[in-house]
């Protein structure tokens, strides 16, 4: 079936010094896709308890969740705007891209109707779906055994620290540009919540990130492999559907091959159980201090950049940890190699170096590492660690007898 295409004109909401007149092009089949506002799925917490960040101040911009009126106004909106003075001051102080864009977004939001971004900003939710809005007690309760809890706590602390740094170095010295009643922790939490849940990574533009009005309302599906990206030939942010859509049917894109934990951390939702084939779990592994060969194994691990405590199983390298994602489809060779090393007896000391190299993904020879004589022990070691981690969720798991 031939695809019809329609071009929607929009502007990349990127850094203040980067505001080319670009448009968003969506190719799809049949009639117009229906506009569905980005919303949370499966897991969504309220902020009914003590706030993780201070103040209950209601933002004077943004809209209530699922505001179709604001969404329709956004579809009719076309405009380009740049606030050079704010951007110039921030660039002078070498503010990093993300806090720079966060500050710029607040600056434009405060202009309200006088900003040409007003239709876009008024379509954004007053409370983004984000772990930034979970209370500390909610994080501790629902993410008790998950490493995502620590990362969420750290992210909240980082935003607070970033705001304090900007307030000290810049805002306090330019009060006419950054008044206290506008640039505060409440608005920064909102701005970062918007960015973390809506920024689009443009790989064809050397990894630049931008807010793309209208396009950032498309929801994620684990079943599609279509992405937004910048097309240099048409000078547009392009999205081409991977199948035909019927009139009124919701159009989906992929936010990337992310685990459920990563989707929760950045976007505030978890897909329906069993639908995310890229889901992974975090599993702490460690050498046994009582092991007679502990020092020898530790030395082999350190040589290849690992430690006795192998770290947590991540699907992302961005936090500097060894990545051993356990998925429905299995686990990687590196994880099995670490398990082999942990349970290997003194008689296998000549293989410690090889196991450590494989565990670190530094081995020159990639092979199916198998030590049949200790394979059962290695598998039991992995199983024991899985059960230990699962036991921390005992309050929330229901054991079913078949």
Secondary structure, 3 states (H helix, E strand, C coil): CCCEEEEECCCEECCCCCCCCCEEEEEECCCCCECCCCCCCCCCCCCCCCCCCCCCCCCCCCECCCCHHHHHHHHCCCCCCCCHHHHHHHHHCCCCHHHHHHHHHHHHHHHHHHCCCHHHHHHCECCCCCHHHCCHHHHHHHCCCCHHHHHHHHHHHHHHHHHHHHHHHCHHHCCCCCCCCCCCHHHHHHHHHHHHHHCEEEHHHCCEEEEECCHHHCEECCCCCCCCEEECCCCEEEEECCCCCCCCCECEECCCCCCHHHHHHHHCCCCCCCCCCCCCECCCEECCCCCCCHHHHHHHHHHCCCCCEEECCCCCCCCCCCCCCEECCECCHHHHHHHHHHHCCHHHHHHHHHHHHHHCCCCCCCCCCCCHHHHHHHHHHHHHHHHHHHHCCCCCCCCCCC
